[in-house]
Amino acid sequence: MKVPTATYRIQFRNGMTFDRAAALVPYLKRLGISHLYASPIFTAAAGSTHGYDVTDANEIDPAIGGRDGFERMVKALKMEGLGLILDIVPNHMAASLENPWWRDVVENGGKSRYARHFDIDWTRRLTLPFLGDTFEQVLQAGEIAIRPDPKTGKPSLAYYDTFYPLMPPSYAGREAEVLKITDGAAIARLHDQQPYRLMSWRDVPRELGYRRFFEVAGLVGMRVEDGTVFDDTHRLILELVHSGKVDGLRIDHIDGLADPKAYLERLRHETGPDCYIVVEKILGEGEHIPRDWPVSGTTGYEFIAALGNVLVDGGKLDALRDAYHRVAGRPADMEAELRAAKLLMADNNFAGEVESLLKLAIEISQAEDRESTLSESAMKSALRELLTAFPVYRTYGTREGLPPEGRAMLDTVLARVRSGPDAPDAHALAFLERILIGDVEQAAAGQASVFRTRFQQLTGPLMAKSVEDTLFFRHHMLLALNEVGAEPLPHPFSLDRFHAEMQTRLESQPDALSGTSTHDTKRGEDARARLYALSEAPELWAEAVARWRETNRTAVRMLDDGPAPEPEVEWMLYQALAGAWPADLHLEDTAGLKSLEERFAAYTEKALREAKLRTNWGDANEAYEEAVIGYARNLLSPGNLAFLADFTETIRPFIRAGLVNSLTQTIIKLAAPGVPDIYQGAEGMDLSLVDPDNRREPDFGTLQKCLTKEEKPASGEEEEWRSGRLKQHVIAALLHLRQEAPTLFRKGEYLPLEAIGKRKDNIVAFARAEADDALIVIAPRLVFDALHAGLVPAGSEWWEETGIALPQKLANRRYRDVCAGRTIDPQERIAAALVFGGHPFALLLAE
């Protein structure tokens, strides 16, 4: 297997085509990339901005260049010696009539050859939840009629521009007669004859009859555990791998599958041993990817979380938390808030899935005839508690039951539920335990297996939607910590934790991707790096927020249900704006302010709806949203000069500290265990907000020009930092080093190094060592207090009396600074002042 030395993620669509990507290949080569990492490329719904709504898994999307364009891109990659990794989507496809398989199922129901391709409950009619109201209401309003399908000419139920095909037997021999039907009752009778039922999108949580991706009814789950479905959905993927055009695969949402291990084993068998495979998988605290999965690791969300241990000032975090609680007017009990968010999901957003599990449990109880004393309410209470208590996405039980690690996790969860304040009926909980571990009578074994699979496919979405897409939009103490893969409950931050996690990473998944920005992160890596610095100056930040709230108090509107925005949302808006503020934006730049305002307004709307407190996606509170978005827009109004002047002056040291943090996290990503993944444009400055903002195309023209300049950037000049040019050049230097010494970075030991002296707490240092090769990494951290007077911490004199102690295997050797070019002979101790003289970091390669 050819493991990448570095990947570069490109988002196709939104203007990015194969030919445009091919034109970027020489730039990627200069940057030091080994593999282009492509977002989904197969045909997706018309106008798709992301490609995860696949309509044809065996066609390369004509919208981005089709097969011919793809071949041209592959040729360009091969000419420069670069590989290709594809992001594939085995879990779901678009529930769209553009999808020929789905259309066939809609038209023919359970008799369709694709009826078992999709994860559909065929004990009832297929639900199609795409009406604006109930079928009866839209029919009464005259919004549904019988019309010929413009593409086929066949009779269909027409709802605006969508034409739902009629099952052929329902009109056979009387096509002309059916097309003349205008009577509402007759239309309703014809609708009742169909294998599907048109319904309101609002009824999805309780009535949907197929497995969806998270809460998205437009994405229907696939049954890739079935061999025929696997073959049909992977035909072109495998062709591209076998032909050598594709070198690796990124598996989207692996936890959505019925049996991830079996799927991966089948995929590995079909692709062969040389295909590089990583999975999108969020790991909980202390959780590891199963060792028996035949993959190289995850896509790296846990790496983002680990960086917080380096760049968050854990000693001051309580002060920031207290300041936030004072603004909010109450302390936050995060365990209680997490429970509330999970219960909201279980009782509302995923109510239908929970009811299906409950129904299965009751059927198993009846089949066994051993639990007749259990009431439905007792079982439902036990099921809710079990679902909400899971601290990880899922376990990996199969028909044979739970593997040892899954059983251990279940035991931990059960103990927590039994001893908790909301403990359900003990007999009901024990009954569910028996189902999950497979301790049921033979007559119920099949249903127990289905229950186990459905339970495991639900805990992941429930966790994701309650944490990432609810709790993280409700609690705003430090937005940098509200990231995909982060822990929702408070925990300590320390360098020791970081070093331990990197040593574990080297042991468990040395070839996994290490990302810092992705198409799914809540904000760009440089915005996050900047916001980490708030933890270093909680009093300064709190005082600033108090001033700004006073300055903008007239923009707060009093509504019947309270102020808009409420104080904690104000705190959130100021923090989000501080993270996204372009370092080169001047107050006189009205066009720049307007551009930021539009992006910020869209972010604000999404943040409010995801929080699900006073508004949400299904039931928008327009008055509230209008008031808060108006407040957000007012912040960026050129007429709000007093605030803008104060704001830009106040965040200046945070911007500077963020630039240092950004470079430190970049260097760590490039040198620590794992394969560094560069998200498009993040080799420069990535100050993006949550999607779709983070999927905007970067300025590739400027990025290419910056890298073609021969002279090295002067790191002491602030402009080189602000523009991202220094970061880009450091990336190029280290990526080329990774290509020259791949074994050092892939298999070399990870050695934490001890900083000693006056500024020991302001340095992170480690080494990679393999045989005679070694690289020492020294980078600054927590330097906010030193940045009021200049960009770097007061020059080299600030680092006097600070050094790095070298262990025996690294001592008494000569080292060359990869970026500065000079050679040093440190003996047993590296003086920080010496190596930080030209750059505020050191990358020392043993000679």
Secondary structure, 3 states (H helix, E strand, C coil): CCCCCCEEEECCECCECHHHHHHHHHHHHHHCCCEEEECCCEEECCCCCCCCCEEEEEEECHHHCHHHHHHHHHHHHHHCCCEEEEEECCCEEECCCCCHHHHHHHHHHHHCCCCCCECECCCCCEEEEEECCCHHHHHHCCCEEEEECCCCCCEEEEECCEEEECCHHHCCCCHHHHHCCCCHHHHHHHHHCCCEEEEEHHHHHHHCCECEECCEEEEEEECCCCHHHHHHHHHHHHHHHHCCCCCEEEECCHHHCCCHHHHHHHHHHHHCCCCEEEECCCCCCCCCCCCCCCCCEECCHHHHHHHHHHHCCHHHHHHHHHHHHHHHCCCCCHHHHHHHHHHHHHHHHCHHHHHHHHHHHHHHHHHHCCCCCCCHHHHHHHHHHHHHHCCCCCCCCECCECCHHHHHHHHHHHHHHHHCCCCCCHHHHHHHHHHHHCCCCHHHHHHHHHHHHHHHHHHHHHHHHHHCCCHHHCCCCCHHHCCCCCCCCCCCCCHHHHHHHHHHHHHHCCCCEECCCCCCCCCCHHHHHHHHHHHHCHHHHHHHHHHHHHHCHHHCEEECCEEECCHHHHHHHHHHHHHHCCCCCCCCCHHHHHHHHHHHHHHHHHHHHHHCCCCCCCCCCHHHHHHHHHHHHHHCCCCCHHHHHHHHHHHHHHHHHHHHHHHHHHHHHHHCCCEEEEECCCCCCCCCCCCCHHHCCCCHHHHHHHHHCCCCCCCCCHHHHHCCHHHHHHHHHHHHHHHHCHHHHHHCEEEECEEEECCHHHEEEEEEEECCEEEEEEEECCCHHHCCCCCCCCCHHHHCCEEEECCCCCCCCCEEECCCCCEECCCCEEEHHHHCCCCCCEEEEEC
